[in-house]
C-alpha cells in the first residue's frame, strides 16, 4: 500500500459533465454472462437483477433516508473499519475552504461520503450534478472515496448520478483496484455486478487480479476469476504474470488458485525471468515448492495421455530453466546467499554444472560472493571428481573460481579453495595467474594467502611482466606487508633484473610510477638494480624518471655511480635525460641534471635542450639553460630553426619576450623564414602581440618592412586586430590638446617605403594601403596614421596636381559649351539617315566602368567638333551637341571627387546611381503593370478607321459601346467626332502611358503641359526634337527627384532617428545613412590611394624622394569621426 495518503482535497479538476446509467454492465458481462457463468453464478446474478437495487424506485428509497442516522448502521459491508491510509489520514480540519464554489461543494461531498450521509450527498448532487466528475489534487473521485469505505449505497447513488464505475485516479486505479487494496470483498462483488471492467490496468500495468495476488487476497481472487472473464496470463508490471506476483510476495494461496485456473508458469516477464527465478530471488520457498509440485503433477498427467503435445519446457526441469542471462534458480539462490534456498534447489535436482551465458557456474558465483559456507554447501554436494571439474572451470574472461575469490580479496575463501585442490597456476585471458590477478587488484590479503600456500612468484603474464613489475605498476607495494614478503622470497634477486617484452626492468617501472614508489626505488637500488639497463627504446631508468619529473627519484638515481654514468646516455632518438626533462617542462629536474654535469649536446634532429624548452614554452627551463650556457641561444637545428623560431611557432609569448630581450638574433631558417613569419598567424595571437610590444620592434621593421616577409602586411592579412597597435606606435602627441601648443607628429616609415627599398622589392609605393583596401580592413584604412599620410600627400603635391588637371578640363568645358550654345538649333537640314558611327562609339564604352566614361566624353566632344568644322547642319548634329554638353558637365562632377568638402557627396552620388540601376528592372515592370491598364481604359478609337466603317457597323457599335454612341451622335450632328483632351492624349499609346505613369508616381512635374501638349498639338515649332527631348526628360525624372532627394536626406540627416523621420517624410526606401556615408568615405579613400600610388609609381627616383615625406607634424588630431568623411 502507498505510504502517503491517496486522497486529499487540495485541488479540484473540473471535466465536462457526463451522465451514466446506474447499471452500465461491462461488455463481457452483457455478452458472455449467460454463456460463461455456472448455473449457481447465473442464479446469483439473476437474483441481484431482481433485487430492490435494480428497481426504478431505488431513488425514492434513497430520498426517504434519515440524514441524521449513523451511516455505519446502514451498511453491513462497512462494519469493519477501512484499513486504507486514505481513511487514516483524512482530517476535516486540514481542508481549506476555497472561495471557489465548486471546490467548496466538492469538499462537502467528500465529507458526506466518508460519513455515509446519503441524504445530504443526494441533495448536494441534485444542486450540482457535476460533482461526480470532479477530482481532488490526486485525481480521486467521489466513487473512490466510497469504495475505500465500502459504502454500497453511496456507490449506487453516485452511479445513478452519472459516476463512472471504471473511473481512474491519478495512479490509474479504478474502484475495483481500491476494493482489492482495502480487501473489500463485498464491494468488489458489487462493483463487478455494476459492470466494472476487471481488465483495466493501473499506471504500473497491474490489473486487479495482479493486486489480489500480490496481497495474497484469495477471496477477492476467487470472486474475480469466478464472475468475470479475464486472461489469467495477462501481463502486469514489467510483463510479469499473476504467478510472478505470487512468487514475489510469497502468496501461496493465490498461487494455488491461479495454477488451478491454468496459469502458465513457463511464461517469462519482460526482462526474461520466469516465476521460479522470481521466487528464488524473493526467497519465497513455499511458492517454489508449490511450483515444483505442480510441475511434477503436470508431467505425470502428460505422461498418461499419449499423442498429446506437452508443454515445450517439459523436456527440461523447471529447476534448471535458464532466464535471459542464462542463470538458473541455483545461480540466483547462490547470488542471494540464502543457504536454505540453495539446499532446497540442490535437493530438487539443480545442476551444479549449469553455465550462465558468460560461462560462469554456480561455484563462480559463490567465489565472487566470498561466503565459505555457501561454497562448502555446493562442493560437498558432489563427489571429488565433479568438484575438481568445477574448480577448474573458466568463464569467458578465463577466470576460475580462485581468480574471482582473489579478485575480491576473499582471503578465507582463497585458502578454502586451495585446500580443496583448486589450481593456482591457471592463466586468464591476460595471462594472469590468481597471484598476478590479486596483485593487479591490490588484493593484499589474498596475495599473502597465495604466497603462503606456495603460488609461483616467478609467473609472467602475456607481456612477460613478473609479479614484482605488476606490483610496482599497479601500486600493490604501497602495503609494506606484501613488499616485505616479496623481499624475503628466494626469487627476489631474480625478479629485480628480469625484463618484460619491452625490455623494462622493475627499476624502470618504479621510476615510471614516480614519488609513490620512491621507497621501492631506493630498495631496488640498494638490492643491486642497475641504472644502465636500457629497454627496447634505449631508455634508462634515469631517462624515465626525467620524463616523469620526479625530482626525488632522479636524486636517488644520481646518488649511485651507474646513475651518474647514465646521465649522458642516448635513447633511440639521440636524446639525453636533459633533453627529455626540458621537453616535458620539468625545470627542477633540468637544474639538477645541469648541476650534476649533464652535457648540452644535440639530439638526432640537431636540437639542443633550449630548443625543447622553447618548444613547450617553459620560461623557467629556458632561464635555467641559458643561465648555464648562453652560447646556445642562437643555435640552429638541422632545419635551421632557432629556439626563437620554435617559441614563435608554438605561440609561447613569454618565451618569445625572454629570448628577444636576451639578444637572440633574427635569422632565417632553412626555408628562408624569419620567426615573425611563424608568429604572425591567426592561431599565434599572443606571440604576435608580444613581438609588437617588444622594445626590438623597430629593429624588425628596419630589417623586414616592405619585403616579402613584411611584418605589417602579415599582421594586416592574418591578425588585423593587432595592426592598430603598430600604427599607434608611430603617432606622437605633444602638449595639451586644449591649448595652442598641441601638435601631433606622424611617422610614415611603417607605411611609406624608401626609394631604395622600393627598387629592390618592385612593389608599389602604397602597397600596404592597397592590401588594407583589397582585404576590406576598413578600421585600418581610417586609422589616423593612414589618413594623415593621405592628407600630407594631398597638401604637398596632390592639390596642385589636381588643380592643374581641373584647370585644363574647365578650359575644355568652356570651349565646348560655347561651341554648342552658339549654334542655332533651327538651322539644320532634315536628314533621316542615321549616323552609325556616333551610336556605335557611344554603346561601345557605356558599360558601367567609370574609366571609360572620360573616353566617351572626349569621343562625343571630338565628333561634335569635327562636324562643326565641316559646317554640318543636319538633324543629328544638334542632338549630338546636347548629348556632348550633358556628358561633359556630368564628368566635371568626377573632378570634384578629390576635393575635401564635396568629394564625399560625389561618391554617394555614384553609390545611389548604382543602387538605382540594380532596381531599374523592378521599377520598369511596376510602371508597365500600371500603365498598360490605363492605356486600355483611356484609349480613344481611331477616327479615320471609324469614318471608313459602313453605316450598319457604326450603328451596331453605337448600340454596344458608349464611346461609339458618342461618336455616332456627333457625326450625325455634324460636329467634330473626336475632341481629345491633352490628358487623354497621354494614354493613346503604350509608350506615352508608361511615361505618364512614371511622372505621376514622382509627383507630375507639369508633364501634360510641358511634354504631352507640345508633343500632340502637331506644331513642329513647339517640340522640334521629340526623341531626344523625351530621353532627357526621363533622365531628369530619375536623377532629380530620386537621387538628389536621397543625397539631401543622407547629407542633412546625420542622426539615425532623424534619418528615419526624414525618410518617412520623403517616402523613399533608403538604407542606414551612417553605413552609406562610411562606405562612401572608404570608397573615396580607395580612389585617393590609387591616384597617389599611380603618381608616385610613375615619377623618377629623385622626384619620388622629394614628394614623399617620412614625418609630418599637424596641429590637429585625426581621431575624430568627422575626419573619416571630411579628411579629403
N, C-alpha and C positions, 0 to 999 in steps of 0.2 A: 504493500500500500504506500501511497505517497507520504513523505514526511511533512509536507506543508499542506495547509487547508486547500481543499479542492474548490470550494465555492465561497466567494466573498462578494460583498455588494459595494464595490468601489467605483464601478463604471458600468455603463449600460450601452448596448448596441441596439439600434432601432432598425430592424429589417422591415421590408414591406409586409403588410398583413397577408396572411394566408390561412384559409379555412380548411378544416378536415372533417371527415365523418368520425363519429365516436368509435366505430369499429371498422378500421381500414385494414383488413386482413392482408397478410403477405401473399405474394403471388403463389408461392409454394403451398401456402395454407389453403388458398382458394382452389387451386387447380389439381392438387395432388393429395389432399387430406383424405378424401374418401377411398383413394386407391392405396395409400401407403400405411395408414394407421390400422392398428389391430382393432378387433371388434370392441374390446374394452375401452381403448382410447377413443374410438369413434363414438361410443355411448357417452363418455365423459364430455366430449365436445358438444354433442347434441344437447346434453343436459345443460351445459353452460349457455348455449344459444337460447334455450327455453327459460333460462333463469330471469329474475327481475332486472339483472344488469343490462339485458339486451332488449328490454321492453321500452316502448315510447314514453311511458310515464316516469322514466327514471329521473328526469329533471324535476318533475313535480315533487318526487320524494326528497330530492336534494334540497328543494326550497323549504320543505317542512322541518328541516333540521333546526335544532336549537343551537344558536351560535355560542351560548354560554356553557354548553355541555362540554365536559372534558373530552378532548379528541382521543385520548388514549383508550377510553372505554368503548369507542365506537368501532374500532377496527381490531379484530383479534390478531391480524397479521403483524401488528405493531406492538404486541405485548412485550416482546423483547426489545430493549433499547438498541438503537442503531450503534454499531461499533465504528462507524466511519469517523474519520477526523474532521469531516465536514460538520457533523453534529457537535463534536467536542470543541471545535474552535469557533463555532458561531456564537457571537455575543451581540445582542441588540445595542449595547452601549457603544460599540465600535462603529455602528452605522451612522454615517453623516448624512443628514437631510440636505439634499441639494435643492437649490432654488428651482431647478427644472422639474416640472410636474411629473413627467414620465418616469424619471429616476425615483422620485419620492413614492409614486404608486408602486413601482417595482419592489421597493424595499418593504412596503406594507404587504405586498403579495407574498414575498418570501417569508415574512414573519407569519402570515396566516397559514402557509403551507407547513412550516416547521411546527406550528401549534395545532395543526389538524383542524383548523376552523374553516369548514367548507362553506358555511353560510356567508361569512364576511368575504371569503375569497370569491364566491359566486357574485356577490353584489359588486365587488371591485372589477371583476371581469366583464360584467354587464356594462359598467360605465366605460371601461377601456378594454375592449377585446384584444387589442394588440399586445397586451402584457404577456400572452403565451408565446409570442415570437421575440420577446426581449431577453437579453442575456446580461449577466454581470461581466465584470472585467476579465474573468477567466473563462468566459464562454459558456457558463452553466445556465440552463433554463429552469423554469419552474418545475418541469416534469422531472428533471434530475434531482431537485430537492425532494420531491415527493417520493421518488424511487428509493433514495438513500434512507428515508424514514420508514418506508414500507406502508404508506397510506394509500390503500387501494381506491377508496372513494375520491380522494384528491386526484389520483391518477385519472379515474374515469371522468371527473369533472373537467380536468384540463384537456383530455382528449375530445370531450364533447364541445369544448370551446375552440377547437382548432389546433391543439398542440400536436406536434409530430411525434409519433411513438418511436421513430428512428432518429430523432434529433441528436446530433453530435456536439459535444462541447469542444473547447479548445484543444483537448488531448485526443480528440477523435472518438471519445467514448459515448456509446449510446446508452439509453436507460437500461438495456439488457446487460451491458458491461458493468454498470454500477450495482445492479441487483446481484450479480455474481460476486463482485468485490465485497459487498456487505452481507453475502450469504443469505439473501432474502429469497428463499426458495418459493414461497407463496407468490411473492411479487414477480419472480421470474416466470412462473407458470401463467400468471395473469397477463404479463406482457406478451408472452408467446401467443396466447389466445387473442390478444388485441391486434395481432399481426406484426409484431416486431420482427425485423429481419435478423436472424441469427448468424448471418454470414458477413455482416459488416465488420470491417477491421478498424482498429484504432490507429493512432499515429505510429505505433510500434508494429503495425501489421498483425496484431493479435486479434483474433476473433473471440467471441465469448467462450467458445469451447477451449481455447488455449488458456484463458484466465482460470477457468474451472480446474483444469489440470494443474496449473501452477499452484493454486491454492488448495489442491487435494480435496476439492468440494465434490464428493461423489454424488450427493443428492442433486445438485444443480446439473452435473454432467449427465446423470440419468434422465432428468427432465429434458435436457437439450436433445439428446440422441433419441429419446422416446417420441417426442411430439414433432420435432422439426426434421426436415430432410437436409442434412448438412454433409459436406465432404469431410470424412473422418481423417483424411490425409492432407487436408488443406495446409498450405504453408503459412507460418506465422512469422514471428520476429526472426530475422536472419535466415529465413527459409526453413525454419525448423517445424516439425510436425508436433502433434499432441504428445507423441511418445518422447520427443526431445524435451518438451515442457515437464513431463512427469519425471524423467530422469534427472533433469536439472534441479528439481525441488524435492526429489525422492518421494513423489506422490504415488505410493504403491497402490492404493485403492483405485485411483483413476487409471493407473497403468493397466490394471487387470481388466477394467471395463473397456478401454479402447482396444486392447488386444483382442478381447472377445468380440468387439464390433468389427474386427478385421483391419485394424490399423497396420500399416506396413512398417515393420521395424528395420527393413533394409533400405529405407529411403534416407538419403543424405540431405543435410541442410545446404545453405548457400556457400559455406566455406568447406564443404566436403566431409563433414563429420557425421557419423552415424549415431543413433541413440546410445549404442553401447559405449562409444567414446565419451559422450556427454555424461553418462552415468559414472564412468571411471574417473573422469576429471572432477566431477562434483562430489565424489565419494559416496554415491548412492548405491551402496552394496545390496540393499534389498531390491531395488529396481533391477540391478544387474542380475540377481538371482532369478527374478521373475522372467526377464528376457531369455536367459539361458534355458529355464524350464519350458518356456513357451516354444523355444527352438526345438527342443527335444520332442515335444508333443507334435509339432508340425512335421518333423522328419518322420516320425512313426506313422503319422497319418498319410503322408505322401508315399511311404514305402508300401502301405497296404493297398493303394489304388494303382494298379498297373495301367500303363498307357496314358496317364495324365502327365502334363508338363509341370514340373515342380518349379519353385522359385529359383531364379537364376543364381542365387547365392547359396543354394543348398549344398553344392559341392564343396563349399568352404565353410568351416566352422565360424560362427558368429564371433567367438572369442578371438579369432585370428584375422578378422576382417580389417584391412587397412583403410585409413582415411586418405584424403587428398595428398597428404605429405608422406604417405606410406607407413604411418605409425599405427600399430595395433593397440589393443586395450592394455597389453602389458607394458608397452612403451610409455603410455600415459600414466599408468599406475606407478612405474618406476620414476617417472619425471615428477610426480606429485609427492613421492616418498611415503606413501601410505602402505605400511607393511601388511596390514590386514587385507587391503585390496590386492597387493602383489601376491600374497599367498592364495587368495581366492582365485585369481586368474591362473596361477600355476596349477592349482588343484583341478581346474576345469579345462586343462589342456592347452594352455598358452604355449606357443612355440618360442623357445629361447633363441633360436637361430634366425628368427624373422628379422629382416633388414629394412630399415627405413630407406627412403629414396636416396639419402646421402650415404647409404651403406652402413649406417650406424645400427648396431644391435642394442638390445636392452642393457648389455654389460657396458657398452659405451656410455649410455645414459646414466647408469649408476656410477660409473667412474667420474663422469663430469660433475655429478652432484656431490660426490665425496663422502657418502654415507657408507660406512663399512657394513652396517647391519643389512642394508638393502642388498649390497653386492654379495655378502655372505649368503643371504637367503637365495639368491639366484644361482650362485655357483654350487651350493650344496644340493640343489635340486637334480643335477645331472651327475653322470659318472665322470671319472677322471679324464677319459679321452675326449669327451664332449667339452669339458672345461678348458682343456688346452687349446682346442679349436676356437673357443670363444675368446680366450685371452690373446690369441694370435691374430684375430681378425682385424682388418684395417678398413677405415672408411675411405671416402673419395679423396681426402687430404692425406691419406697414408698413415693416419693415426691409429694406434692400438689403444685399448683401454688405459694402458700405462701412460701413453702420451697425454691423454686427456686428464688423467689424475695429476700428473706433474705440471701440466699447463695451468691448472687452477690451484697449484701449490697445496694439494691434499697429501700431507706427509704420511699420515697414518694409513690412508688408503694405498699410498705408494708402497709402503712396507708390506701391507697385506697382499697386494698383487704380486710382489716379488716372492713372498713366501709361497704363494700359490703357483709358482713357476711361470710367471708372466715374463716373456722375453724382454731383455733390457737393451739389446743392440739392434733392433729393427729400425730402419730409417724411414722417415716420411717423405713426402714429395720434395722437400727442400734438402733432403739428405741428413736431417737432424734425428739423432737418436733421442730417447727420452731425456738423457742428461743434457744434450745440446739444446733441446727444446726448453727445458727448465731454465737453462742459463739465459736464453734469449728472452724469456718471460720474467726473468728476475725472481723466479720461484726458489728462494734460498733454502727453505726447509726441505723442499723436495730434492734439491741438488745435493744437500748434505746427506739425505737418506740414500740416494742413489750411489754416491761415492762410498758411503759406509757399507753398502751391500756389494761393492766391487764393480760398479759401472766403469766402462772403459773411458778413461780421461784422454786417451790419445785418439779418440774418434774424430773424424772430419766430415764436414758437410760437402755438398756438391761443388762449392767454391774452394774446397781444400782448406777451410778455416778450422782450426782446432778449438778446443774448449777455452783455452786462455784468450785467444783472439776474440772469440764471440763474447766472452765475459767482459772484456775491455770495451768492445764495440757497443754492447747493449747495456752497460752500466751495472752489471751484476756484481762487480768487485767493490762497489760502494759499501757493501756489507763486509766488515772486517773478518767475520767468521768464515765466509767462503774463500776469501783471499788467503787467509791463514791455512785453510785446508788444502788449497792448491799448492801453496809454497812448500808445505810439508810433504807433499806427494812425491813419490820417487821419480815421476816423469816430469817434474817441474823444469829441471835443467834442459831437457829436450824440447819442451814446449816453447821456451824463450826464443830460440833461434829458428824455429820452423817457419817456413814461408807458405803463403797461400798461392793460388794460381796467378795472382798479380805480383807475386814476389814480396809481399808485405810481411814483416815480422810483427811480433807482439809490440815492439817498441814503436813501430810505425802507427799502429792503432792507438797506442797510448798517447802519442803526440798529436794525433788527429783529433782525439776527443778533447784534449786541452786541459784546462785547470782542474776539472773534476777528477781527473786521473793523475794528478801531479804526484801523489804518494806512490802510485803504482809505477809511474815513470822512474822515480828515484829508486824504487826497489828493483826494477828491472836493470837499471844501470849498475846498481850495487851487485846484482846477481850475474853480471857479465854480459849484458846485452850490448851489441856492437853498434855504434853510431855511424859506421862507414858502410853498413849494409844498404844496398840500393834495391828498390823494387823494379818492376818492369819499365817504368817511366824514368828510371835512373834517379829517383828521388830518395834522398836520405831522410832519416828521422828529423834532422835539423831543418831540412827543406820543408817538411810537412809542418813542423812547429812554427816556422816563419810564416808559412801560408795561413795558418790558423791565428797567428798573432798573440799567442800565449807567452807573455814575457817571462813568466816563472819557469815554464818548460824549457824555453830557449836558454835561460840562465843555467838550468840544471844540466843541459846537454853540453854547454860550453865549459863547464867545470871539469869535464873529462878531456883527456888528451885526444882521443879519437873524435870527440865532438868538435874540438878546435880544428883538427885536420879536415873535417867535413865541411868547414865554413866556406871554402872556396871550390868545392866540387861542383861540377856542372850537371844539369839534368839533360834530358833528351833535346831540349831547345837551347842548350848552352847558357842557361840562366843559373846564377848562384842564389843562395838563400837571400842575399841582399836585394837582388832583382825582385824576387817574389815578395819580400816584405814591402818593398816600395810599391809594387804593382797592386798590393792589397791595402795600401794606406795604413800600414802598421808602423807608425813613426817611432814608437818606443823600441820596437824590435830593430828598426833601422839604426837608431842611435846605439843600441847595444852591439850590433854587429860591427858598425864602424869603429866603435871604441875597442873592440877586440881584434881589429886589424883586417877587416874584410876589404878585398880589393874592389876597385871601380871599373873592372873590365867590362867589355861589351858582350852582349849575347849574340846569338847567331844572326839576328836581324840588325845588328850594329847599334842597338840601343843601350844606353847607359842607365844606371838606376834613376838618374834625373829624368830621363825620357819617360820611364814608367810612372814616376811620381807625378809628373806634369800631365800624363795621360789620364790618370784617375783623379786629378785635381786636389791632391793633398798638399796644402800650403806648408804645413808643419814639416812634412817629409822633405819638401824642396828646400826649405831653410836649413834643415839638418845636413843635407847632402852638399849644398853649396857652401855651408859653413865649414865643411871638412875638405872640400875640393872645389874651388871656384873656377877652375880652368875648364870644367866640362859644361859651362853654361851655354857655349856656342857649339858644342859637339853635335855632329850630324850623323844620323844613321845611314844605312845603305840606300834609303830613299831620298837622302838629302835633307830630311826634316830635323829641325832642332826641337828642343823642349818647348820653345815658344810656339812653334807650329802646332804641336800636339795640344797644348793648353788652349790655343785659339780654336782649333778644330772641335774640341770637346766642350767648348763653352764654359771654361773654368775661369771666371773673371778675376778672382783673387790671385790665382797663379799668374795670369797674364800681367796683371799690375805689378806683381812682385818681380817677375823676370824683366819687364821693361824698366822698372826702377833700378834693378841691379845692373843695368847696362848691357842687356842682351842685344846682339847685332841683328839688324834687319836684313836677312839674307834670303836667297831663293832656295826652294827645294829642288829635287831632281826634275820636276816638271816646269820649273821656272816660276812657281807661285810664291809670293810673299805671304807671310802669316795673316795679313789683312784680308787677302782673298779668301782664306779659310774662315776667318772670323765674321766677315760681313755677309752672313746668311740669315735667313728668317729664323732658323732654329737656334742661332747663336746670339741672341739679343743681349744677354748680359756681358758676354765677352766684347761685343762691339761697343757697347756703352762704356766699358772700362777703358778701351783703347781711345775713345773720343775724349774722355775726361783726363787722360794721362798727360803729364807735362811734356812728353815727347811727341805730341800730336803734330806740332809744326814740323818736326823732322820727317814725319811720314808724309806730310803734304809736300814738302820740298822734294822728297825722293820720288813719289808716285803720282802726284796730282797731274791730271791731263795726260796720262799714259793709258796703256791698255789695261792696267790694273788700278785705275784711278779710284781711290777710296771713296770720294764723294759720289761718283757715279754709281758705285756698287751699293752704297747706302740708299741712294735715290731709288734704285731698282728693287733692292731686297728689303731694306728696313727704313722706309721713308719717315717713320716717326722719330728717328734719331737725327734726321737731317737738320731740323731747326736748331738743334743744339750746336751743330757745327757752324751754321750760318750766324748764330748769335755770338760766337767767339770772335767774329770779325767786325762787330759793331761796338764802338767805344763811345760812351756818353761822358760829357764833361760839363760841370756846372749844374745849376738848378733849372729845371725845365720852366719854371715860372719867372725866371729872370732873363735879362738880355744876354748874359754871358754864356748861356746854354748853347752847346753845339754837339753834333754827333759826327763821329768820324767813321767812315765806311772803308774797309779794306777789301778790294775786289780780287786779290790774288787767288782766292779759292775758286772763283768763277771765271776769271779772265786770264787765259794763258799768255805767257810772254811770246814774242815773235820767234825766238829760237826754238822753244818747245813746240810751237805751232808748226814750224817747218819739219821737225823730226817726226811728229806723230801724224801729220797730214789731216788733222781734224779741223772742223770749223771753229771759228773764234768763240762762238756762244754755244758750244756743244752741250754743256751741262743744262742750260736753259731749254734747249731743244729736247733733251731727254725728259725733263720735267713736263714739258708740254705734250710730248708723244705718249707718256705714261699717265697723263691726266693727274699729275700731282698738283692740284690746284692750291693746296695750302702752302706749297713751297714756291709756286710761281708768284704769289702775292706776298712773299716774305719781304720785310723791309730792305734787306740787302739786295734782293733781286730788283725791287722797284727802284732803289737808289741807283743801281747800276744803269738801268734804262734811262732814268731821269738825267743822270750825269752825261750819258752819251747824247741825249736829246739836246741838252743845253750846250754841249761842247761842239757838236757838228751836225746833229740831226736836224735841228731847227733851221739852220742855214741851208742845208742841202734841200730841205723840203720847200722852203720859201722860194728858192730858185726854180724848182720844178713847178710850183704853183704859179709863179710869175710867167713862165713860158706858156703854161696852159691857159691862163687868163688872157694873155695876148692872142692866143689862137682862138679862144672862145669869143672874144670881142670881134675879131675879123669875121668869123663865121656868122655871128648874129647879124652884123651889119650887112653882110652879103645876102643873107636870106631875106631880111626885112626890107632891104632896098628894092627887091623885085616886086612888081605889081602882080598879084595872083590872077587878075583878069586878062593879062596879056599872055595868052598861050594859044596853041593850036590843038584842037581836039584830035587825039590820036589814040586809037583803041589797041594798038599793037603793044604788047607787054614787053617791058624791059627785063628779060630773064636774068640778066647779069646782076642787077641790084638785088632781086629777090633771092637768087641763089647765094649771093655773097652774104646776105644777112642770115639766112637759115643755116648756113654752114657753121657759123660761130656762136649762135644763140643756143648754148647747151648748158646753161646754168653754171658756167665756170667764169668766175669774175676776172680771171686773167685774160680771157678772150673778149671781155666787154670793151676794153680800150681799143682793141683791134677793130671791133665793129664800129666804134665811134669814128675812128680815123678813116676807115674804109668808106663809110657813108659820106663823111665830110669831103674826102678826096673826090668821090664820084660826083658829088654836087658841084664841087669847084670846077672839075673838068667840063661838066655840062654847062656851067655858067660861062666858061671861056669860049665854048662853041656857040654861045648865044641861043641856047635851047629854049624853046617857048612852048613845048607840048605839055600835055596834062600831067604826066608823071613827074615832071621837073618840079612843079610846085609842091606836090605831095612829098617828094624826097626832101625838099628843103625843110618842111615841117618836122619830118622824122629826124633829120640831122640836128635840128635845134633841140628836140627833146632828148636825144641821146647825149649830146654834148653837155647840156646843162645838168642832166642827171648824173653824168660821170664826174662832174665837178664836185658832187657830194662826196665821192670817194676820196678826193684830195683833202677833204676836211677831216678825214678819219684820224689823222695823226695829231690834230690839234687838241689841246688839253680840255677845252670847255665843251666842244661839240662832238668829239670823237666817239664817246660812249653812245650817243644817240644815233650816230651813223651805223654802228654795229647792230644796235637794236632794230634799226630800220630793216636791215637785211635778214635778221632773225625772224621778224614778223612777216616779211615777204616770203621767206621760206616756209613758214607755217601756213600762210595763205595758199601757197602753191600746192601743199600737200592736201589741203581741204577743198581744193577747187573742184574736184570731181563730185564731191558730195553737194557742194553749193549749186553746181550746174544742174545736177539731177533734180534737186529740190525746186529750182527755178523752172525747169521744164515741166515738172509734175504740176506746178501751179499755173503755168502759162498756157499749156495746151487746152485745159478745160475752158479757160477764159476765151481762147481763140474759137473754140467750137460754139460757145454760148453767145458770143458777141459778133460773130461773122455775119456780114450783110451779103445777101445774094448778089451775084454779078448782074448789073443792069443790061449789058449787051446780050448776055445769054437769055435773060428773061424776055427781052424785046423780040428775040428771034423765035420764041416759042409760038405755037399755034394758039388760037383763041380758046379752044376747048381745053388745052393743057393748062393755060393760065387760070381758067375758071375752076378747074379741078384742084389746082394748088391753092387757090384762094379759099376753097371750102375746107382744106386740110390744115393750112398754116396761117397764123395771124399775120406774119410778116408779108406773105404773098397777098393776103387780103388787103393789107395797107397799100401795097404797091399797085394792086389791081384797081383800087378805088382812085388813087392819084392819077393813074394812067387814063382812067375813064373821064376824070375831071379836067384832064389836060395840064395838070401840074407836074412839077419835077417828081419823078417816081422814087428817086434815091437822093435824099438830103442827109448825108452822113456827117455827124459832128466830129471835131478833132479827137474827142475821147474815144469814139468808136473806131476811128481810123487807126488808132494804136493797136487794135486787135484784129486787123484784117488779114495779117499774115502771121505764121508761127514765129518768125524771127522777131517781128515787132512786138508780138505778145510777150516773148521771153524778156526782151529789153525793158518793156514797160513794167513787168512784174519785178524785175531786179531793181528798177528805180523805185517802185512802190515799197519794196522791202527796206530800202535805205532812207526813206523819207521823202522821195519825189522832189527833186530839185528843179521844179518848173519844167518837167520833162516834156509835157504836151506842148506848152507854148514855145519852148526853146528848140525842141528837136522835131516832134511829130508834125506840128503845124507847118513849119517851113519845108518839111520833107514831103508832105502830101498836098501842098497847095498848087503844084505844077509850075511854080515860078522858078526858073533857073537862077535868078539873082539871089534869092533868099538862102539857098543851100547849093552851092556850086560843086562841092566835093563831098558827096554823101557818104561814100565808103570810109574814107579816112576820118571824116568827122565822127561817125559812129564809133570807130575803133578808139579814137582819142577820148570820146565821152565815156566809154566803158572803162578805159584805164583810169580816168579821173574818178569814176564812181568807186573803183576798187581801192585806190590809194588815198583819196581824200577822206571819205567817211570812216573806212575800216582801219587802215594802217596808221594814219595820222592821229585818229582818236585814241587808238591803243598806245601810241607813243606819248600822247599827252597824259593819259592815265598813268602810265608807268613812270613818267618823269615827275609828275606832281605828287602822286600818292606814294610816298615812301614808307609810310606806316602800314603794317599788314591789315589792321582793322579798317583804316581809311581806304585801302585798296579795294576791299570788298564792297564798301559803300559806293565808291566811285564806279566800280564795275557794274553794280546793280543799277545805278542811275543811268549809265550809258547803255546798258543792255548787252554788253559784249562778254563772251566767254573767254576770259584771259586766265593765264596761269598765275602762279605765285610771282609777284613783282620782284621781290628780293632775289629770287633764284634767277630770273631773267636778267636782272642787272648784273649779277655776279658772272653769269655765263657770258654776257656781253663784254664785261671787263676782261675776262680770261681770253676771249677771242681777240680783243684789241691788243692785249699784251702779246699774244701769239704772233699776230701780224707785225707788231713792232719788233719783236725779236728777229723774225725772219728778215725784215727790212734792214736792221742793223747788221745782222750776220752776213747778208749778201754784200753790203757796202764794205765791211771790214775784210771780208774774204777776197775782195777784188782789188783792193789798194795795195801798192808795193809795201815792202817791209819797213822802209824808213817813214812812210806816211802812217802806217799802222802804229808804229811806236809813238808817233806824235798825237794821233787822235785818241789813243787808248790811255785811260788813267787807271792807276792801281789804287789810289787813295783819293777819297772825296770827302770834304767836310761840308756839313749842312747845318743850318740854324734851326731846323725843324725835324721832328721825328716822323717816320713813315709808318708808325704802328697803328694809326687811327684807321677805322674802317673806311672813312671817306677817301683815303688815299688810294684805295683799291680801284675806285671808279674814276677818280679825277686826277690821277698822277700823270696823265699824258695830255 
